[in-house]
């Protein structure tokens, strides 16, 4: 598993898309340019930033039967790149395919997230599509349990998840 990483809340943050969130493109496990990778039965504990960052091009990345507890920020983030703007990685054009797609988040358990970053969740998705979240349990987070920052590409499904005791900070959203 992964345990006791350095604080990241002062690291550079980026704006993934048109939503109101900013986050750092980092994680205890950082993946970019992968296909058919599975994280199975892994424990992420006392990580002081994000647990898993699924960045840019990734296909069929799976996180299953894993546990996340006492994380400084988000448990799992999927954040892609687009083009068509003067700002690198931004813009309305996603035709180059540099986004996480077909990600599977299955049967995970997460609690006590967002210890340092209050703008955090169990799962964050920005410029990513065609993903599936099924059978996860998440509670005791500061804001949204699941955050789709934009509607990029569509085709994502959320089924049979249990989320409760959210938000614990502010009252802007419940799930």
C-alpha positions in Angstrom: 0.0 0.0 0.0 0.8 3.7 0.2 1.3 5.6 3.5 2.7 8.8 4.9 3.4 11.0 1.9 4.4 14.7 2.0 2.0 17.6 2.1 0.9 18.8 -1.3 -1.6 21.6 -0.5 1.0 24.3 -1.3 2.1 22.7 -4.6 1.0 24.4 -7.8 -2.7 23.9 -8.6 -4.5 23.9 -11.9 -8.0 24.5 -13.1 -9.2 21.3 -14.7 -12.1 22.7 -16.6 -15.0 25.1 -16.4 -16.1 23.9 -12.9 -15.1 25.8 -9.7 -12.4 23.3 -8.5 -8.7 23.6 -8.6 -6.3 20.8 -7.7 -2.7 19.7 -8.0 -2.0 17.2 -10.8 -0.2 14.7 -8.5 -0.9 11.7 -6.3 0.7 9.0 -4.3 0.1 6.9 -7.4 0.3 9.0 -10.6 -0.5 7.3 -13.9 -0.3 8.8 -17.4 -0.1 7.1 -20.8 -1.4 3.7 -19.5 -3.7 1.0 -20.8 -5.3 -1.9 -19.0 -3.7 -1.2 -15.5 -5.5 -2.5 -12.4 -5.0 -1.4 -8.8 -6.5 -4.2 -6.7 -6.9 -4.5 -2.9 -4.5 -1.6 -2.2 -4.5 0.5 1.0 -3.9 4.3 0.8 -3.6 5.6 4.3 -2.4 9.0 5.7 -1.6 10.3 2.3 -1.3 14.1 2.6 -2.4 14.8 -0.9 -4.4 12.9 -3.6 -4.4 9.1 -3.5 -4.5 8.3 -7.2 -4.1 10.7 -10.1 -5.3 9.3 -13.4 -3.8 12.0 -15.7 -4.1 12.6 -19.5 -4.2 9.6 -21.7 -5.3 6.4 -19.9 -7.6 3.6 -21.1 -9.3 0.9 -19.0 -7.6 1.9 -15.7 -9.3 0.0 -12.8 -9.3 0.7 -9.1 -11.1 -2.1 -7.2 -11.4 -3.4 -3.7 -9.1 -0.7 -2.3 -9.3 1.3 0.8 -8.6 5.1 1.3 -8.5 6.7 4.7 -7.1 9.8 6.3 -6.1 11.5 3.0 -5.2 15.2 2.8 -7.2 15.6 -0.5 -9.1 13.5 -3.1 -9.0 9.7 -3.1 -9.1 9.3 -6.9 -9.0 12.0 -9.6 -9.3 11.5 -13.4 -8.1 14.7 -15.2 -7.5 14.9 -18.9 -6.0 17.4 -21.4 -7.7 19.2 -24.2 -6.4 21.7 -26.8 -7.6 24.7 -28.7 -6.5 27.4 -26.4 -3.4 29.5 -25.7 -3.1 27.7 -22.3 -1.5 24.3 -22.7 -3.8 21.4 -21.9 -6.9 23.6 -22.0 -9.5 24.5 -24.6 -12.7 23.0 -26.2 -11.1 20.4 -28.4 -10.7 16.9 -27.0 -10.2 15.1 -30.3 -6.6 14.1 -29.6 -7.9 11.7 -27.0 -5.6 12.8 -24.1 -8.2 12.0 -21.5 -8.9 9.1 -19.1 -11.6 6.9 -20.6 -13.2 3.7 -19.6 -12.0 4.0 -16.1 -13.5 1.5 -13.6 -13.9 2.4 -9.9 -15.3 -0.7 -8.3 -16.1 -1.8 -4.7 -13.8 0.6 -2.9 -14.1 1.9 0.7 -13.1 5.5 1.6 -13.4 7.6 4.7 -11.9 10.7 6.3 -10.8 12.5 3.2 -10.0 16.1 2.7 -8.1 16.5 5.9 -6.1 19.5 4.4 -7.9 20.3 1.1 -11.5 21.0 1.7 -12.2 21.1 -2.0 -11.8 17.3 -2.3 -13.9 14.2 -2.8 -13.8 10.4 -3.1 -13.8 10.7 -6.9 -13.1 13.8 -9.1 -13.6 13.8 -12.9 -12.5 16.7 -15.2 -12.1 16.3 -18.9 -12.6 12.5 -18.7 -15.4 10.3 -20.0 -17.0 6.9 -20.4 -16.2 5.9 -16.8 -18.0 3.7 -14.3 -18.3 4.0 -10.5 -20.0 1.0 -9.0 -20.4 -0.5 -5.5 -18.2 2.0 -3.6 -18.7 3.2 0.0 -17.7 6.7 1.0 -18.4 8.8 4.0 -16.9 11.6 6.2 -15.7 14.0 3.5 -15.6 17.8 3.5 -17.7 18.4 0.3 -18.9 16.4 -2.7 -18.5 12.6 -2.5 -18.4 12.4 -6.3 -17.6 15.5 -8.5 -18.0 15.6 -12.3 -16.4 19.0 -12.8 -17.8 19.2 -16.4 -19.8 17.2 -18.9 -16.9 16.3 -21.2 -17.6 13.4 -23.5 -20.5 11.9 -21.5 -21.1 8.2 -21.1 -20.1 7.9 -17.4 -22.2 5.9 -15.0 -22.7 5.9 -11.2 -24.5 2.9 -9.8 -25.0 1.1 -6.5 -22.7 3.4 -4.4 -23.3 4.3 -0.8 -22.3 7.9 0.2 -23.2 9.5 3.5 -22.2 12.1 6.1 -21.4 14.7 3.4 -20.7 17.6 3.3 -19.0 18.1 6.7 -17.6 21.5 5.7 -20.0 24.0 4.3 -23.4 23.2 2.8 -22.8 23.6 -1.0 -23.7 20.0 -2.0 -24.5 16.7 -0.5 -23.3 14.0 -2.9 
